[in-house]
C-alpha cells in the first residue's frame, strides 16, 4: 500500500479552461502598446514564485495582476472593479478553475483600457468573475486582483528576465535575435498558450515523452497530471493533501520528486514535482492539450524570449540553474489574513511532520517567528525560512484560544 502523509504544501498555480469548445468569444485587434514603436519594458515583483505586475484600468484604478502565459485572456477576480465604472457585460460564460473540476462563471466585458506601466493602454475584451472565489491573497500575502493573460502580450515577442525582474515586449519587425549564448527550440502555440515537449524519467532510465504548458501562472517547478498517461504513477513516498490554491479554491494532489526531466537539451535531476488527477467527468483530455505544467520555479532558471507567432523560444541558463528545487520542509501551511494581510495563521499541519511532532496545530495564530514579532514579518519572510536546508531550527510562538505557547523543531526532508 502506498504511504500517504497528509500534508498541505504552499505550492500555487492557476489555470483556466473554458467550458465552450467553439471559437473564442473575445476578439482582439493588434494595438501598439510600446513607447517607441519597438519595445516596452515592464517591471515586476515576485511573490511566492508568481510574477506580479502593476497595472491600471480606465487610466486610474491600480491593480496587481499575475503575468500568466497559461491564461488565454485577461481576467479580473472581482466585478466591483468594473461595476464602479458602469461597465455593461456582453454575456455570461462558464469556465473551470485551477482544480479543473469546479465550474465558475465569468462575464465578458469589452473595450476595457488596460495598461501595464509603462506601456500604452490597450482596449481589450476581458473576463470578469461573477463571484470572487480566489484565495490567492491569503497564500501570497499580497492583494492580487486578476490575471494578465496572453490577449495582452501574445502579439509581441515576450522577453522574461527573472534575474532583473522585468518583462520586455518586442515588436517582431524590429526584434534582433539574442546572442550566440542563447539557444532556440520549437514550441507549439494553441489558443495563445505555449507548449513544449520533454521527457520525464520516473523509474530508472525509462523516458516518458510528454507535452507541457509553459505557465508563468504557476508557482512551482513541475506538475504532472497523473491520470493522463499510463506511466505517470504517483510515487509511494508522495505527500497527499492540498497543493495550494487558485481560482475556485484550494487544490488537492500529491507532492514528491521525480528522478529526472529532460527539457531543452538540459537535464534536471531529483525535481520537486506536483501530481494532480484531472476530473474526467468535467474535462476531456483532448481539450487539455498537455500532460503537465512547467512553472516559474523551473522557468526562472533561464532568460527567455517567447515568440508566439513563429512558435519558437530562445533561452539561456541563468546563474541559479543548478540550485536545488525548494519546498516547505516543516509540514505547516501558513496563510495571511486581515485587511492588511499581516495576521498569520497555520492553515494545515501534516501529521508526523516536524511541526506536528512539535505540537503545532491547525488554527494556531503565529505571534512570533524566529523571535521576530508578527508585526515585523511578512508571509514571504516565513515561507522563505521554512524552505531552507534540512536541519535548520525553527522557533514559533503561537496563540491558541487564549493561551500562548512556543514550539521548536528542525526542518527535514518529507519525501
C-alpha positions as CSV (number, residue, x, y, z in Angstrom):
1,X,0.0,0.0,0.0
2,X,1.3,3.4,-0.9
3,X,2.3,5.5,2.1
4,X,0.5,8.9,2.1
5,X,1.3,11.6,4.6
6,X,-1.5,14.1,4.9
7,X,0.1,17.5,4.1
8,X,-0.7,20.9,2.8
9,X,2.2,22.5,0.9
10,X,2.0,26.1,-0.2
11,X,2.5,25.5,-3.9
12,X,0.4,27.8,-6.0
13,X,-0.8,27.7,-9.6
14,X,-3.6,28.9,-11.7
15,X,-5.1,27.6,-14.8
16,X,-8.4,28.2,-16.6
17,X,-10.3,26.1,-19.2
18,X,-13.3,27.5,-21.0
19,X,-16.3,25.3,-21.0
20,X,-17.2,26.1,-24.5
21,X,-15.5,24.3,-27.5
22,X,-16.2,26.7,-30.3
23,X,-14.1,29.8,-31.2
24,X,-13.2,32.3,-28.5
25,X,-15.8,34.9,-27.8
26,X,-13.2,37.5,-27.2
27,X,-11.8,39.1,-30.3
28,X,-8.6,41.1,-30.2
29,X,-7.2,43.8,-32.5
30,X,-3.5,44.5,-32.8
31,X,-2.7,47.7,-30.9
32,X,0.7,49.2,-30.4
33,X,1.3,49.4,-26.7
34,X,5.1,50.1,-26.9
35,X,6.6,53.5,-26.0
36,X,8.9,53.9,-29.1
37,X,7.3,51.6,-31.7
38,X,9.9,48.9,-30.9
39,X,9.5,47.6,-27.4
40,X,8.3,48.3,-23.9
41,X,10.0,47.2,-20.6
42,X,7.5,46.3,-17.8
43,X,8.9,45.8,-14.3
44,X,7.6,43.2,-12.0
45,X,7.8,41.8,-8.4
46,X,7.8,38.1,-7.4
47,X,5.7,36.8,-4.6
48,X,5.7,33.1,-3.8
49,X,7.2,32.5,-7.2
50,X,4.5,34.5,-9.0
51,X,5.2,37.4,-11.4
52,X,3.1,40.4,-10.2
53,X,2.7,43.4,-12.5
54,X,1.3,46.7,-11.5
55,X,-1.5,47.6,-14.0
56,X,-4.3,50.2,-14.3
57,X,-7.7,50.1,-15.9
58,X,-9.6,53.2,-17.1
59,X,-6.5,55.2,-16.5
60,X,-6.6,55.5,-12.7
61,X,-7.6,52.2,-11.0
62,X,-4.4,50.5,-10.0
63,X,-4.4,46.7,-9.8
64,X,-2.0,43.9,-9.1
65,X,-2.1,41.3,-11.9
66,X,-0.4,38.0,-12.3
67,X,1.5,37.8,-15.6
68,X,0.2,34.4,-16.8
69,X,1.3,32.7,-20.0
70,X,-1.1,29.9,-19.1
71,X,-4.2,32.1,-19.4
72,X,-5.6,33.0,-22.8
73,X,-7.5,36.0,-21.6
74,X,-7.1,38.8,-19.1
75,X,-9.3,38.2,-16.0
76,X,-10.4,40.2,-13.1
77,X,-11.3,38.3,-9.9
78,X,-14.0,40.8,-8.7
79,X,-16.6,42.6,-10.7
80,X,-16.5,45.6,-8.3
81,X,-13.5,46.9,-10.3
82,X,-15.7,47.2,-13.5
83,X,-19.1,47.8,-11.8
84,X,-17.8,51.1,-10.4
85,X,-17.2,52.4,-14.0
86,X,-20.7,51.3,-15.1
87,X,-19.4,48.6,-17.4
88,X,-22.0,46.7,-19.3
89,X,-21.4,43.0,-19.8
90,X,-21.9,41.1,-23.0
91,X,-22.8,37.7,-21.7
92,X,-22.1,35.1,-19.0
93,X,-19.9,32.0,-19.7
94,X,-18.8,29.0,-17.7
95,X,-15.1,28.4,-17.0
96,X,-13.2,25.9,-14.9
97,X,-10.9,27.0,-12.1
98,X,-7.5,25.8,-11.1
99,X,-8.6,22.3,-9.9
100,X,-10.2,21.7,-13.4
101,X,-13.3,20.3,-11.7
102,X,-15.2,23.3,-10.2
103,X,-17.3,25.3,-12.7
104,X,-17.2,29.1,-12.2
105,X,-18.9,31.8,-14.2
106,X,-17.4,34.9,-15.8
107,X,-18.8,37.9,-17.5
108,X,-17.4,39.3,-20.8
109,X,-16.6,43.0,-20.8
110,X,-15.5,44.8,-24.0
111,X,-13.3,47.9,-24.6
112,X,-11.6,47.9,-21.2
113,X,-8.4,50.0,-21.3
114,X,-5.7,48.0,-19.7
115,X,-2.2,49.5,-19.1
116,X,0.8,47.6,-17.7
117,X,3.1,50.5,-16.8
118,X,4.9,52.0,-18.7
119,X,3.1,50.5,-21.7
120,X,0.4,52.4,-23.6
121,X,-3.2,51.3,-22.7
122,X,-4.7,48.6,-24.7
123,X,-8.5,48.4,-25.2
124,X,-9.4,44.8,-24.6
125,X,-12.2,42.4,-24.1
126,X,-11.7,40.7,-20.7
127,X,-13.4,38.3,-18.4
128,X,-14.7,39.3,-15.0
129,X,-15.5,36.6,-12.4
130,X,-19.2,36.8,-11.4
131,X,-18.1,36.0,-7.8
132,X,-14.7,36.3,-6.3
133,X,-13.6,32.7,-5.5
134,X,-9.9,33.5,-5.3
135,X,-8.0,32.8,-2.1
136,X,-4.7,33.8,-3.6
137,X,-4.3,36.9,-1.3
138,X,-4.1,34.6,1.7
139,X,-1.5,32.3,0.1
140,X,0.6,35.1,-1.4
141,X,0.4,37.6,1.5
142,X,-0.3,40.3,-1.1
143,X,-3.5,41.6,-2.7
144,X,-4.0,40.2,-6.2
145,X,-6.8,41.4,-8.4
146,X,-6.6,39.3,-11.6
147,X,-4.5,37.8,-14.4
148,X,-2.8,39.5,-17.3
149,X,-3.3,36.9,-20.0
150,X,-1.9,36.3,-23.5
151,X,-4.5,38.6,-25.1
152,X,-2.4,41.5,-23.8
153,X,1.1,40.4,-24.9
154,X,1.0,37.5,-27.4
155,X,1.3,39.9,-30.4
156,X,4.8,40.6,-29.3
157,X,8.0,38.6,-28.6
158,X,7.9,38.3,-24.9
159,X,11.3,38.5,-23.0
160,X,11.2,37.4,-19.4
161,X,14.3,38.3,-17.3
162,X,13.7,36.8,-13.9
163,X,17.1,37.9,-12.5
164,X,16.5,41.6,-13.2
165,X,12.7,41.4,-12.7
166,X,11.4,42.8,-16.0
167,X,9.3,41.7,-19.0
168,X,10.1,43.3,-22.3
169,X,7.6,43.2,-25.2
170,X,9.4,43.4,-28.6
171,X,7.8,44.2,-31.9
172,X,8.6,41.3,-34.3
173,X,9.6,43.8,-37.1
174,X,12.4,45.3,-35.0
175,X,13.4,42.3,-32.9
176,X,17.1,41.3,-33.0
177,X,17.9,37.7,-32.4
178,X,19.7,37.2,-29.0
179,X,23.4,36.4,-28.9
180,X,25.1,33.1,-29.6
181,X,24.9,32.1,-26.0
182,X,21.1,31.6,-26.5
183,X,19.6,28.5,-28.0
184,X,16.4,28.2,-29.9
185,X,13.8,25.4,-29.5
186,X,10.4,24.8,-31.1
187,X,7.2,25.4,-29.1
188,X,3.6,24.8,-30.1
189,X,1.1,27.6,-29.5
190,X,-2.6,26.6,-29.0
191,X,-5.1,29.2,-28.1
192,X,-2.2,31.6,-27.4
193,X,-0.7,29.3,-24.9
194,X,2.9,27.9,-25.4
195,X,3.5,24.2,-25.1
196,X,6.8,22.3,-25.2
197,X,7.7,18.6,-25.4
198,X,10.1,17.0,-22.9
199,X,10.9,13.6,-21.3
200,X,10.3,12.6,-17.7
201,X,12.3,9.8,-16.1
202,X,10.2,8.2,-13.5
203,X,11.8,4.8,-12.9
204,X,15.4,4.0,-13.8
205,X,16.4,5.2,-17.2
206,X,13.0,4.9,-18.9
207,X,11.9,8.1,-20.5
208,X,8.3,9.1,-20.9
209,X,7.7,11.8,-23.6
210,X,5.1,14.4,-22.5
211,X,3.7,17.8,-23.6
212,X,3.9,20.6,-21.0
213,X,2.3,24.0,-20.8
214,X,4.8,26.8,-20.1
215,X,2.9,28.6,-17.3
216,X,4.1,31.7,-15.6
217,X,0.9,31.5,-13.6
218,X,2.3,28.5,-11.7
219,X,4.5,29.0,-8.6
220,X,6.0,25.5,-8.9
221,X,8.8,23.7,-10.9
222,X,6.8,20.8,-12.4
223,X,3.3,19.4,-12.3
224,X,2.2,16.1,-13.8
225,X,-1.5,15.2,-14.5
226,X,-1.1,11.7,-13.2
227,X,-4.1,10.2,-15.0
228,X,-3.3,11.5,-18.4
229,X,-0.6,8.9,-19.2
230,X,-0.2,5.2,-18.0
231,X,3.4,5.8,-16.9
232,X,2.6,8.7,-14.6
233,X,2.3,6.7,-11.3
234,X,2.4,8.7,-8.1
235,X,5.5,7.7,-6.1
236,X,4.9,5.7,-2.9
237,X,6.5,8.3,-0.7
238,X,4.4,11.2,-2.0
239,X,2.7,13.6,0.4
240,X,-1.0,13.9,-0.2
241,X,-3.2,16.9,0.6
242,X,-3.6,20.5,-0.7
243,X,-1.0,21.7,-3.3
244,X,-2.0,25.3,-2.7
245,X,-4.8,27.5,-4.2
246,X,-6.1,29.1,-7.3
247,X,-9.3,30.3,-8.8
248,X,-12.2,28.3,-7.3
249,X,-10.4,27.4,-4.1
250,X,-7.7,25.0,-2.9
251,X,-6.0,22.3,-5.0
252,X,-5.7,18.7,-4.0
253,X,-3.0,16.4,-5.1
254,X,0.4,14.9,-4.2
255,X,4.0,16.2,-3.8
256,X,7.1,14.2,-4.3
257,X,10.2,14.1,-6.6
258,X,10.9,12.5,-10.0
259,X,14.4,11.3,-10.8
260,X,14.8,13.4,-13.9
261,X,13.4,15.8,-16.5
262,X,14.9,16.3,-20.0
263,X,14.0,19.7,-21.4
264,X,15.6,22.0,-24.0
265,X,18.8,19.8,-24.1
266,X,19.1,20.2,-20.3
267,X,18.9,17.6,-17.5
268,X,17.1,18.4,-14.3
269,X,17.6,15.8,-11.5
270,X,15.6,15.0,-8.4
271,X,13.0,17.6,-9.3
272,X,10.2,18.5,-6.8
273,X,7.0,17.5,-8.6
274,X,3.3,18.0,-8.0
275,X,0.9,15.3,-9.1
276,X,-2.8,16.1,-9.8
277,X,-5.5,13.9,-11.2
278,X,-7.9,15.5,-13.8
279,X,-11.6,15.1,-13.3
280,X,-12.5,13.2,-16.5
281,X,-16.2,13.9,-15.8
282,X,-15.6,17.6,-16.3
283,X,-12.6,17.8,-18.7
284,X,-11.9,16.0,-21.9
285,X,-8.2,15.2,-22.1
286,X,-8.3,16.3,-25.8
287,X,-9.2,19.8,-24.6
288,X,-6.4,19.9,-22.1
289,X,-3.5,19.7,-24.7
290,X,-1.0,18.6,-22.1
291,X,0.2,16.0,-19.5
292,X,1.9,18.5,-17.3
293,X,3.0,22.1,-16.5
294,X,6.4,23.8,-16.3
295,X,6.1,26.7,-13.8
296,X,8.2,29.6,-12.5
297,X,10.5,27.6,-10.2
298,X,12.0,26.0,-13.3
299,X,11.4,28.8,-15.8
300,X,13.3,31.3,-13.6
301,X,16.5,29.4,-14.3
302,X,16.5,30.8,-17.8
303,X,16.4,34.1,-19.6
304,X,13.6,33.6,-22.0
305,X,12.2,35.0,-25.3
306,X,8.9,33.5,-26.3
307,X,7.9,34.1,-30.0
308,X,4.3,33.2,-30.3
309,X,4.0,33.9,-34.0
310,X,6.9,31.8,-35.1
311,X,6.4,29.2,-32.4
312,X,9.9,29.3,-31.0
313,X,11.6,30.0,-27.7
314,X,15.1,31.4,-27.2
315,X,16.8,30.8,-23.9
316,X,19.9,30.9,-21.9
317,X,20.6,29.4,-18.5
318,X,21.0,31.8,-15.6
319,X,23.3,31.6,-12.5
320,X,20.7,29.8,-10.4
321,X,20.4,26.9,-13.0
322,X,21.9,24.3,-10.7
323,X,20.3,25.3,-7.5
324,X,18.2,22.6,-5.7
325,X,14.5,22.9,-6.0
326,X,12.8,24.4,-2.9
327,X,9.8,23.3,-0.9
328,X,8.4,23.7,2.6
329,X,10.1,21.2,4.9
330,X,8.2,22.0,8.0
331,X,4.8,20.4,7.4
332,X,2.8,23.5,8.0
333,X,1.0,25.8,5.6
334,X,0.8,29.4,6.7
335,X,-1.8,31.9,5.4
336,X,-2.1,35.7,5.8
337,X,-5.3,37.2,6.9
338,X,-6.8,40.5,8.0
339,X,-7.3,43.7,5.9
340,X,-3.6,44.3,5.7
341,X,-2.7,40.6,5.3
342,X,-0.5,40.9,8.4
343,X,-2.0,38.3,10.7
344,X,-0.6,34.8,10.1
345,X,-2.3,31.5,10.8
346,X,-1.4,27.9,10.4
347,X,-3.9,26.6,7.9
348,X,-2.9,22.9,8.0
349,X,-0.3,20.7,9.6
350,X,1.0,17.4,8.1
351,X,0.8,14.5,10.5
352,X,4.2,13.1,11.5
353,X,5.9,16.2,10.2
354,X,8.4,18.2,12.2
355,X,5.8,20.8,13.0
356,X,3.2,18.2,14.0
357,X,5.6,16.5,16.3
358,X,6.5,19.8,17.9
359,X,2.8,20.4,18.8
360,X,1.7,22.9,16.2
361,X,-1.9,22.6,15.1
362,X,-4.3,24.0,12.5
363,X,-5.8,27.3,13.6
364,X,-2.8,28.5,15.6
365,X,-2.1,32.2,15.1
366,X,1.6,33.0,14.8
367,X,2.5,35.8,17.1
368,X,6.3,35.5,16.7
369,X,8.6,33.6,14.4
370,X,12.3,33.1,14.9
371,X,11.9,35.6,17.8
372,X,10.6,38.3,15.5
373,X,7.1,39.6,16.4
374,X,4.4,39.1,13.8
375,X,4.1,42.9,13.3
376,X,7.6,42.9,11.8
377,X,7.0,39.9,9.4
378,X,5.6,39.2,6.0
379,X,4.4,35.9,4.7
380,X,7.4,35.8,2.4
381,X,9.7,36.1,5.4
382,X,8.0,33.0,7.0
383,X,7.9,30.8,3.9
384,X,11.5,31.5,2.9
385,X,12.7,30.2,6.2
386,X,10.5,27.1,6.0
387,X,12.1,26.2,2.7
388,X,15.7,26.3,4.0
389,X,18.0,23.3,4.3
390,X,17.3,20.3,6.4
391,X,18.4,20.7,10.0
392,X,17.6,24.4,10.3
393,X,16.0,25.2,13.7
394,X,12.6,26.9,13.6
395,X,11.1,28.6,16.7
396,X,7.4,29.6,16.5
397,X,5.3,31.3,19.2
398,X,1.5,30.8,18.7
399,X,-1.7,31.8,20.2
400,X,-4.3,29.0,20.6
401,X,-7.6,30.2,22.0
402,X,-6.3,32.4,24.9
403,X,-3.1,30.5,25.5
404,X,0.3,31.4,24.1
405,X,3.0,28.8,23.7
406,X,6.3,28.3,22.0
407,X,7.3,25.4,19.8
408,X,10.6,24.5,18.2
409,X,11.6,21.9,15.6
410,X,14.1,21.3,12.9
411,X,13.3,21.2,9.1
412,X,13.7,17.8,7.4
413,X,13.0,16.2,4.1
414,X,9.4,15.0,3.9
415,X,9.9,12.6,0.9
